[in-house]
Amino acid sequence: MTLSSRRRVRTAGALAVTGALAAALAGCGSSDDDKDSGSGSGETHVVKTAMGEVKVPVAPERVVVLDTAELDSALTLGVKPVGATHVDAGTGFPDYLPQGKVAGIKDVGEMMNPNMEVIAGLKPDLILTSKIRHGAKYDQLKQIAPTVMTETTGRPWKENFQVHADALGRKAAATKAVAAYDAHVKEVTTALGGPAKAKATEVNVVRFVQGADIRIYGEQSYIATLLKDVGLGRAPISKKAKDGFSYDVSPEKIDLADTDVIFRSTYGDPKKAKQTQTVNSGLWKNMKAVKSGNVHVVNDELWIQGIGYTAADRILDEMKAALTKK
């Protein structure tokens, strides 16, 4: 059974846990730095961003997010955006997010090409994104609403989350989210037999990408930070990744990804992403992880696109389930 199948079986329980976490975070609203007394009052505070200091409302009410990381951050912090972009290879918002949390959010276009007219029509009082995604559109965006950009996305997700929390006026909620994550990480490491046993298990994350080569994720990626936090070992190939992000290979070199455990996902059409031909090849079938039954199919929207604490919570559960299976 794939991790995606097991995830569907656990949906009811997962949503209940997510609801409980959201309720706990919502309780942070009464703290000094999360209270809504500044909402609509015209009060502002300064947030340090990749584009310099930006004045934002103390408690923004109409937030637009332009990437999946910002959407995850907002929902983790108990803020429902009025608008968000979608990723170009899919429709709607990431399916790991509870439908009740994303229902009613306006789709403002594809992530790399958001519709400025639709965004302006939502009359936002804050826009969240990153310079690497929309730096070229900053002048347009800031004419619509105060725009808070982090430098990039992915690996520095924890630091970015703190910027998002500052902009949203949800620092206390952020502290609780971080504490919950840290506790969850320790729980998973313990379930794997402790730090030494976790480190002895070498893991690769492989992504089949439509229109591109196959990616073996390196040390400088979102998912790599989760593996590191749990204390899992990494295969030597991960250290050869270009700019630390990914080491890209053709189907004819997929055996370079072989290790104790492989988590694999697919972005786009499986045939166009070379997934179909690769996993049916003799090279793939002769890999150690394949022969031992330690290749786990995971949801690309969750493991690769999620980038945030809500995604991380789900990933840790799936990681634990895969690595402790009998």
DRENVEX-848145 format. One record per atom (N, C-alpha, C): residue in one letter; x, y, z. Coordinates in steps of 0.02 Angstrom, whole numbers, padded with zeros to 5 digits, always signed. Example, Ala and Ser with C-alpha at 12.3 -4.5 7.8 and 13.67 -1.06 7.14 Angstrom:
residues 2
A+00660-00284+00390A+00615-00225+00390A+00660-00165+00390S+00642-00112+00354S+00684-00053+00357S+00645+00002+00394
//
This chain:
residues 326
M+00043-00060+00000M+00000+00000+00000M+00044+00062+00000T+00030+00111-00043T+00069+00172-00046T+00052+00217+00013L+00097+00265+00026L+00084+00313+00080L+00021+00353+00065S+00009+00367-00001S-00050+00405-00019S-00113+00367-00001S-00112+00301-00010S-00170+00260+00006S-00182+00260+00081R-00127+00251+00119R-00135+00251+00192R-00159+00319+00216R-00137+00372+00180R-00157+00439+00200R-00232+00448+00193R-00262+00419+00140R-00334+00425+00131R-00371+00389+00187V-00343+00332+00209V-00376+00294+00262V-00376+00334+00326R-00322+00374+00335R-00317+00411+00398R-00348+00480+00394T-00383+00497+00339T-00407+00565+00328T-00447+00593+00386A-00496+00554+00410A-00539+00579+00464A-00498+00596+00525G-00452+00551+00544G-00411+00564+00603G-00366+00623+00592A-00338+00628+00532A-00291+00683+00518A-00326+00750+00521L-00387+00753+00494L-00424+00815+00496L-00442+00835+00567A-00456+00783+00608A-00472+00798+00678A-00413+00828+00714V-00352+00799+00700V-00292+00826+00731V-00279+00897+00706T-00287+00907+00640T-00276+00973+00612T-00324+01024+00642G-00386+01002+00652G-00436+01047+00682G-00417+01066+00753A-00391+01015+00790A-00371+01028+00859A-00312+01077+00861L-00263+01067+00815L-00206+01111+00812L-00228+01182+00795A-00274+01187+00746A-00298+01254+00726A-00332+01288+00784A-00371+01249+00823A-00406+01277+00880A-00357+01303+00932A-00303+01263+00942A-00252+01284+00990A-00218+01348+00968L-00202+01351+00903L-00169+01411+00878L-00215+01471+00880A-00279+01459+00867A-00327+01514+00869A-00331+01544+00938G-00317+01501+00989G-00319+01525+01058G-00266+01576+01072C-00216+01578+01027C-00162+01627+01037C-00187+01698+01025G-00247+01706+00996G-00272+01771+00978G-00279+01820+01036S-00282+01793+01097S-00291+01837+01154S-00225+01863+01182S-00169+01840+01155S-00104+01862+01180S-00089+01932+01157D-00040+01962+01189D-00025+02033+01177D-00009+02048+01104D+00030+02004+01070D+00051+02022+01003D+00005+01993+00950D-00048+01956+00969D-00093+01927+00920D-00164+01955+00924K-00177+01999+00970K-00246+02023+00978K-00266+02066+00919D-00331+02068+00905D-00357+02101+00846D-00376+02174+00857S-00355+02203+00913S-00377+02271+00928S-00354+02322+00876G-00300+02305+00839G-00276+02353+00789G-00310+02346+00722S-00351+02295+00715S-00383+02283+00651S-00429+02340+00630G-00417+02365+00570G-00459+02418+00544G-00447+02486+00575S-00398+02491+00621S-00386+02553+00656S-00338+02599+00619G-00305+02572+00569G-00255+02611+00533G-00186+02606+00564E-00180+02569+00620E-00116+02560+00652E-00072+02516+00608T-00007+02531+00608T+00040+02491+00568T+00102+02475+00610H+00140+02426+00586H+00205+02413+00615H+00252+02395+00557V+00316+02398+00569V+00366+02388+00517V+00391+02316+00516V+00393+02287+00457V+00419+02220+00448V+00480+02223+00403K+00533+02190+00423K+00594+02187+00382K+00586+02134+00328T+00594+02153+00265T+00582+02107+00209T+00642+02107+00162A+00639+02064+00112A+00693+02061+00061A+00696+02125+00020M+00643+02165+00022M+00641+02228-00016M+00648+02289+00030G+00670+02277+00091G+00677+02332+00138G+00621+02332+00190E+00618+02384+00229E+00566+02389+00281E+00499+02408+00250V+00447+02374+00272V+00380+02386+00245V+00331+02396+00302K+00290+02447+00297K+00238+02459+00347K+00177+02418+00330V+00153+02379+00377V+00094+02337+00366V+00044+02349+00423P-00020+02333+00412P-00069+02340+00465P-00051+02297+00525V-00068+02319+00585V-00054+02281+00645V-00089+02213+00643A-00151+02212+00618A-00189+02150+00613A-00224+02149+00546P-00188+02130+00492P-00219+02130+00425P-00279+02083+00421E-00330+02105+00385E-00392+02067+00379E-00402+02036+00310R-00371+02065+00259R-00380+02041+00190R-00311+02027+00160V-00290+01964+00167V-00223+01944+00148V-00225+01904+00083V-00180+01919+00038V-00172+01880-00024V-00103+01848-00022V-00099+01783-00036V-00035+01747-00036V-00022+01721-00107L+00041+01725-00128L+00056+01709-00198L+00098+01647-00208D+00105+01605-00157D+00140+01542-00165D+00117+01494-00110T+00134+01430-00118T+00110+01380-00072T+00139+01388-00002A+00201+01411+00004A+00230+01420+00070A+00192+01472+00110E+00175+01527+00077E+00138+01580+00111E+00068+01558+00129L+00038+01517+00087L-00029+01490+00102L-00026+01445+00164D+00025+01402+00166D+00033+01357+00223D+00044+01398+00287S+00087+01449+00283S+00101+01491+00341S+00038+01524+00368A+00001+01555+00323A-00060+01591+00344A-00109+01544+00379L-00122+01487+00349L-00170+01440+00378L-00144+01410+00443T-00079+01397+00446T-00050+01372+00509T-00060+01422+00565L-00057+01486+00548L-00063+01539+00598L-00135+01560+00610G-00182+01525+00580G-00253+01540+00592G-00280+01597+00551V-00246+01615+00496V-00268+01669+00453V-00291+01640+00386K-00353+01654+00366K-00378+01630+00302K-00372+01685+00250P-00329+01675+00201P-00320+01727+00149P-00384+01737+00109V-00391+01796+00081V-00448+01808+00036V-00431+01785-00035G-00365+01779-00049G-00344+01758-00115G-00278+01721-00113A-00269+01674-00161A-00206+01636-00165A-00197+01611-00236T-00135+01600-00256T-00120+01573-00322T-00123+01496-00320H-00122+01466-00380H-00117+01393-00384H-00054+01375-00423V-00030+01314-00414V+00030+01291-00450V+00009+01270-00520D+00051+01283-00569D+00031+01276-00638D+00016+01205-00661A+00043+01153-00627A+00031+01085-00650A-00033+01055-00621G-00067+01093-00580G-00128+01067-00549G-00183+01119-00550T-00236+01103-00515T-00292+01150-00510T-00309+01157-00436G-00330+01216-00417G-00348+01227-00348G-00287+01231-00303F-00299+01222-00238F-00247+01228-00189F-00223+01159-00166P-00164+01154-00135P-00136+01089-00115P-00187+01047-00077D-00193+00983-00096D-00246+00942-00067D-00231+00917+00003Y-00171+00931+00029Y-00158+00912+00099Y-00190+00961+00148L-00210+01019+00123L-00243+01068+00165L-00317+01051+00172P-00344+01052+00233P-00415+01036+00243P-00459+01080+00200Q-00507+01050+00167Q-00552+01088+00123Q-00588+01145+00159G-00604+01133+00221G-00638+01185+00259G-00595+01247+00269K-00530+01238+00267K-00484+01294+00277K-00472+01334+00213V-00479+01302+00155V-00467+01337+00092V-00531+01357+00055A-00587+01330+00077A-00651+01348+00045A-00663+01422+00049G-00680+01452-00007G-00695+01523-00009G-00636+01567-00026I-00576+01539-00028I-00517+01578-00048I-00519+01587-00124K-00512+01647-00147K-00514+01662-00218K-00449+01642-00252D-00454+01605-00307D-00396+01587-00347D-00376+01648-00389V-00316+01674-00377V-00295+01735-00412V-00247+01721-00470G-00246+01657-00493G-00206+01641-00551G-00148+01594-00537E-00112+01578-00590E-00054+01533-00584E+00002+01568-00546M+00038+01528-00506M+00086+01556-00459M+00136+01605-00490M+00164+01588-00548M+00214+01631-00578M+00184+01688-00619N+00119+01687-00629N+00086+01739-00668N+00019+01759-00637P+00021+01786-00575P-00042+01804-00542P-00079+01859-00579N-00145+01859-00574N-00186+01908-00607N-00192+01970-00563M-00158+02024-00585M-00156+02085-00545M-00225+02117-00536E-00266+02113-00587E-00333+02142-00582E-00375+02106-00530V-00371+02040-00529V-00409+02001-00480V-00383+02016-00410I-00317+02020-00403I-00288+02036-00337I-00312+02104-00313A-00309+02154-00357A-00331+02222-00339A-00404+02223-00321G-00444+02182-00356G-00516+02180-00344G-00533+02153-00275L-00488+02115-00246L-00500+02087-00179L-00486+02139-00124K-00457+02196-00143K-00441+02250-00096K-00401+02224-00036P-00345+02192-00048P-00305+02165+00007P-00272+02220+00048D-00258+02205+00111D-00219+02252+00152D-00149+02224+00165L-00134+02165+00137L-00068+02135+00142L-00060+02082+00088I+00000+02080+00057I+00017+02028+00008I+00081+01994+00032L+00081+01927+00032L+00140+01889+00052L+00167+01849-00007T+00232+01852-00019T+00264+01813-00071T+00339+01814-00060S+00378+01796-00111S+00451+01796-00106S+00481+01832-00166K+00541+01857-00157K+00576+01894-00209K+00592+01848-00268I+00611+01786-00254I+00629+01740-00308I+00569+01725-00353R+00509+01729-00326R+00449+01716-00365R+00424+01779-00400H+00420+01833-00364H+00385+01892-00390H+00422+01958-00381G+00489+01953-00374G+00528+02015-00366G+00517+02063-00423A+00510+02037-00484A+00501+02080-00543A+00433+02114-00543K+00387+02089-00503K+00319+02117-00501K+00309+02160-00437Y+00362+02171-00401Y+00355+02206-00336Y+00324+02275-00342D+00346+02314-00391D+00319+02382-00400D+00244+02381-00413Q+00221+02331-00451Q+00149+02325-00464Q+00112+02304-00400L+00140+02256-00366L+00106+02229-00306L+00101+02281-00250K+00154+02319-00240K+00153+02366-00184K+00105+02425-00197Q+00086+02435-00261Q+00036+02485-00276Q-00034+02462-00255I-00041+02396-00249I-00105+02367-00229I-00111+02365-00153A-00058+02341-00120A-00058+02334-00047A+00013+02326-00022P+00026+02339+00042P+00092+02325+00069P+00112+02254+00054T+00171+02245+00025T+00193+02179+00003T+00255+02156+00040V+00249+02100+00075V+00305+02073+00113V+00335+02014+00075M+00398+02022+00056M+00433+01970+00019M+00491+01943+00060T+00497+01877+00064T+00558+01847+00089T+00605+01841+00028E+00668+01826+00041E+00716+01823-00015E+00701+01766-00063T+00688+01707-00034T+00675+01648-00075T+00626+01603-00039T+00617+01542-00065T+00572+01494-00034T+00609+01429-00022G+00576+01378+00004G+00609+01314+00013G+00649+01308+00077R+00715+01300+00071R+00758+01285+00128R+00750+01333+00187P+00747+01399+00178P+00741+01443+00237P+00669+01451+00261W+00629+01398+00254W+00557+01403+00269W+00543+01423+00341K+00585+01402+00387K+00573+01419+00458K+00583+01494+00470E+00636+01521+00441E+00648+01593+00446E+00592+01632+00411N+00572+01608+00353N+00518+01642+00316N+00453+01642+00356F+00440+01587+00390F+00379+01581+00431F+00377+01636+00484Q+00435+01651+00513Q+00437+01704+00564Q+00422+01773+00533V+00445+01783+00471V+00428+01846+00436V+00353+01849+00423H+00324+01794+00401H+00252+01791+00389H+00213+01805+00454A+00236+01774+00509A+00203+01783+00573A+00206+01856+00595D+00263+01888+00584D+00271+01959+00601D+00223+02002+00560A+00220+01988+00495A+00176+02027+00451A+00102+02017+00468L+00085+01957+00490L+00015+01942+00505L-00004+01958+00577G+00045+01979+00616G+00031+01995+00686G+00015+01933+00727R+00050+01877+00712R+00035+01813+00743R+00099+01780+00773K+00139+01819+00807K+00201+01792+00834K+00190+01739+00887A+00141+01748+00930A+00128+01699+00983A+00105+01633+00953A+00063+01637+00902A+00040+01577+00868A+00099+01541+00835A+00146+01580+00809A+00205+01551+00778A+00247+01513+00829T+00254+01541+00888T+00293+01507+00941T+00262+01440+00958K+00197+01437+00961K+00163+01373+00976K+00171+01323+00919A+00168+01347+00858A+00175+01302+00800A+00245+01272+00799V+00296+01312+00813V+00365+01288+00813V+00375+01237+00868A+00348+01251+00927A+00355+01204+00983A+00322+01137+00967A+00263+01139+00935A+00228+01078+00917A+00268+01038+00866Y+00300+01072+00819Y+00342+01039+00769Y+00402+01006+00802D+00436+01042+00845D+00495+01015+00878D+00477+00952+00918A+00420+00952+00951A+00398+00894+00990A+00383+00835+00943H+00353+00850+00886H+00337+00798+00837H+00400+00767+00809V+00450+00807+00795V+00514+00782+00769V+00545+00733+00819K+00546+00752+00882K+00575+00708+00934K+00536+00642+00938E+00471+00646+00931E+00429+00586+00932E+00447+00539+00875V+00457+00566+00815V+00475+00524+00757V+00544+00493+00766T+00593+00533+00788T+00660+00507+00798T+00660+00450+00849T+00622+00458+00901T+00617+00406+00952T+00586+00343+00924A+00534+00352+00882A+00500+00295+00851A+00547+00256+00805L+00596+00290+00777L+00644+00258+00731L+00699+00222+00769G+00698+00226+00835G+00748+00192+00876G+00801+00238+00904G+00791+00304+00897G+00839+00351+00924G+00885+00380+00871P+00924+00431+00889P+00967+00466+00841P+01016+00421+00803A+01047+00374+00838A+01098+00332+00805A+01066+00288+00750K+01009+00257+00765K+00976+00215+00716K+00948+00256+00658A+00924+00316+00674A+00898+00360+00621A+00954+00378+00573K+01011+00397+00600K+01068+00417+00558K+01093+00360+00515A+01085+00298+00539A+01110+00239+00502A+01065+00222+00442T+01006+00254+00438T+00960+00242+00383T+00969+00298+00331E+00998+00281+00273E+01010+00331+00222E+00949+00337+00176V+00929+00400+00164V+00867+00414+00127V+00879+00460+00068N+00844+00447+00013N+00843+00492-00044N+00770+00512-00059V+00761+00572-00083V+00696+00595-00106V+00703+00608-00181V+00662+00572-00220V+00666+00576-00294V+00600+00605-00320R+00607+00653-00366R+00547+00684-00395R+00550+00679-00471F+00497+00650-00500F+00490+00648-00572F+00453+00711-00593V+00484+00750-00637V+00457+00816-00655V+00441+00819-00729Q+00379+00836-00745Q+00359+00843-00815Q+00401+00896-00850G+00431+00877-00907G+00471+00924-00945G+00541+00937-00919A+00563+00895-00873A+00631+00904-00845A+00661+00837-00827D+00725+00839-00807D+00757+00777-00785D+00731+00758-00716I+00749+00698-00694I+00728+00672-00629I+00771+00704-00575R+00740+00728-00522R+00777+00762-00469R+00789+00717-00409I+00852+00715-00388I+00870+00684-00325I+00885+00743-00278Y+00844+00752-00227Y+00850+00813-00187Y+00913+00814-00144G+00943+00874-00142G+01005+00885-00105G+00992+00909-00034E+01043+00940-00005E+01040+00961+00065E+01007+01029+00074Q+01001+01067+00021Q+00974+01135+00026Q+00903+01139-00002S+00859+01099+00025S+00789+01099+00003S+00744+01092+00064Y+00681+01109+00055Y+00633+01104+00110Y+00631+01034+00140I+00622+00983+00097I+00615+00916+00123I+00679+00892+00157A+00737+00917+00135A+00800+00897+00166A+00803+00922+00238T+00773+00980+00252T+00775+01006+00321T+00736+00960+00368L+00681+00931+00343L+00642+00885+00385L+00682+00821+00398L+00714+00795+00346L+00755+00734+00355L+00811+00748+00405K+00841+00806+00401K+00895+00824+00446K+00870+00831+00517D+00812+00863+00526D+00785+00872+00593D+00772+00805+00627V+00745+00757+00589V+00732+00691+00616V+00797+00653+00629G+00850+00673+00594G+00915+00642+00604G+00931+00585+00556L+00893+00581+00502L+00904+00528+00453L+00969+00538+00414G+00999+00483+00392G+01059+00488+00352G+01042+00505+00281R+01089+00534+00244R+01078+00550+00174R+01130+00513+00132A+01107+00490+00074A+01152+00456+00028A+01204+00505+00001P+01265+00483-00014P+01318+00527-00039P+01298+00570-00099I+01254+00543-00143I+01235+00580-00203I+01201+00646-00186S+01168+00649-00128S+01133+00711-00109S+01181+00769-00099K+01242+00754-00082K+01292+00806-00071K+01320+00834-00137K+01304+00801-00192K+01329+00823-00258K+01279+00868-00294A+01224+00883-00261A+01171+00922-00293A+01195+00992-00311K+01175+01015-00371K+01194+01081-00394K+01164+01134-00347D+01205+01179-00322D+01183+01231-00275D+01150+01201-00214G+01162+01136-00202G+01134+01103-00144G+01061+01083-00151F+01029+01103-00207F+00958+01091-00215F+00941+01021-00242S+00964+01005-00302S+00950+00939-00329S+01004+00916-00377Y+01013+00850-00380Y+01058+00819-00428Y+01012+00787-00480D+01014+00812-00542D+00966+00790-00593D+00996+00736-00637V+00955+00684-00649V+00978+00627-00688V+00926+00607-00740S+00948+00570-00791S+00904+00541-00841S+00882+00472-00816P+00830+00442-00847P+00810+00375-00827P+00867+00324-00831E+00914+00336-00877E+00970+00290-00886E+01021+00293-00829K+01013+00343-00785K+01059+00349-00728K+01022+00349-00662I+00961+00322-00662I+00920+00323-00601I+00952+00283-00544D+00995+00235-00562D+01027+00194-00509D+01071+00236-00463L+01088+00297-00484L+01127+00342-00441L+01086+00363-00379A+01020+00354-00383A+00976+00373-00328A+00969+00318-00277D+00998+00258-00291D+00987+00201-00247D+01017+00212-00177T+00979+00191-00127T+01000+00197-00057T+00955+00152-00015D+00957+00159+00050D+00916+00115+00093D+00842+00126+00083V+00823+00190+00080V+00752+00208+00074V+00745+00264+00023I+00693+00259-00019I+00678+00312-00067I+00605+00334-00059F+00595+00398-00055F+00529+00427-00059F+00524+00459-00128R+00472+00442-00166R+00467+00470-00233R+00400+00503-00245S+00402+00557-00284S+00341+00593-00302S+00343+00610-00376T+00285+00632-00402T+00281+00650-00473T+00245+00717-00481Y+00275+00760-00521Y+00245+00825-00536Y+00224+00825-00610G+00158+00829-00621G+00133+00829-00689G+00116+00760-00714D+00113+00751-00779D+00095+00687-00810D+00150+00636-00801P+00135+00576-00773P+00186+00526-00760P+00228+00507-00821K+00196+00502-00879K+00233+00484-00939K+00280+00540-00960K+00254+00601-00960K+00295+00658-00980K+00350+00673-00929A+00339+00650-00868A+00389+00660-00815A+00440+00603-00814K+00432+00555-00860K+00478+00497-00866K+00472+00449-00808Q+00419+00456-00768Q+00409+00411-00712Q+00392+00341-00736T+00345+00337-00783T+00321+00272-00808T+00377+00230-00836Q+00417+00259-00881Q+00471+00220-00911Q+00525+00202-00861T+00536+00246-00812T+00590+00235-00763T+00573+00178-00715V+00513+00180-00686V+00496+00129-00635V+00482+00061-00667N+00475+00059-00733N+00464-00005-00767N+00530-00033-00796S+00583+00004-00786S+00648-00017-00814S+00683-00068-00769G+00727-00107-00800G+00766-00155-00762G+00813-00121-00713L+00838-00062-00733L+00884-00025-00690L+00850-00007-00624W+00788+00016-00629W+00750+00034-00569W+00735-00028-00527K+00711-00080-00559K+00690-00140-00523K+00747-00175-00488N+00809-00163-00511N+00867-00195-00480N+00898-00153-00424M+00868-00096-00409M+00894-00054-00356M+00880-00084-00288K+00926-00074-00241K+00921-00102-00173K+00856-00082-00139A+00838-00018-00142A+00777+00006-00108A+00715-00026-00138V+00716-00036-00203V+00658-00067-00237V+00651-00140-00215K+00706-00176-00218K+00705-00247-00200K+00684-00259-00128S+00703-00214-00084S+00687-00223-00013S+00618-00195+00006G+00583-00167-00044G+00517-00139-00030G+00518-00073+00007N+00574-00037+00000N+00581+00026+00036N+00578+00088-00009V+00537+00083-00062V+00521+00141-00103V+00449+00160-00086H+00439+00222-00066H+00374+00245-00043H+00349+00303-00088V+00291+00292-00118V+00261+00344-00161V+00226+00395-00116V+00244+00458-00125V+00216+00511-00084V+00183+00566-00127N+00142+00605-00095N+00104+00659-00128N+00150+00718-00142D+00159+00737-00206D+00203+00791-00224D+00181+00858-00194E+00116+00869-00193E+00091+00932-00165E+00109+00940-00092L+00112+00884-00057L+00128+00885+00014L+00203+00888+00026W+00240+00840-00002W+00311+00833+00014W+00356+00886-00019I+00336+00909-00077I+00380+00955-00114I+00352+01026-00117Q+00287+01033-00128Q+00257+01099-00138Q+00232+01131-00074G+00219+01092-00022G+00188+01119+00038G+00228+01174+00072I+00288+01160+00093I+00335+01208+00122I+00305+01247+00180G+00296+01214+00236G+00270+01249+00295G+00259+01200+00352Y+00236+01226+00408Y+00227+01185+00467Y+00167+01138+00462T+00115+01159+00428T+00058+01114+00420T+00078+01055+00376A+00114+01069+00322A+00139+01015+00279A+00187+00970+00318A+00232+01001+00355A+00282+00963+00392A+00250+00914+00441D+00197+00935+00473D+00162+00892+00520D+00138+00828+00487R+00110+00835+00428R+00085+00777+00390R+00144+00735+00365I+00196+00767+00341I+00254+00730+00315I+00287+00688+00370L+00294+00717+00429L+00324+00680+00484L+00284+00617+00500D+00218+00622+00498D+00176+00563+00510D+00188+00510+00457E+00192+00531+00394E+00202+00483+00339E+00272+00453+00342M+00321+00494+00360M+00390+00471+00366M+00394+00416+00420K+00363+00430+00476K+00363+00382+00532K+00330+00317+00512A+00272+00322+00478A+00236+00262+00457A+00277+00220+00409A+00312+00252+00363A+00352+00216+00313A+00413+00182+00344L+00446+00218+00388L+00510+00193+00414L+00503+00146+00474T+00442+00139+00499T+00432+00093+00555T+00387+00034+00535K+00371+00030+00471K+00328-00026+00448K+00365-00092+00455K+00326-00143+00471K+00355-00210+00479K+00361-00244+00412
//
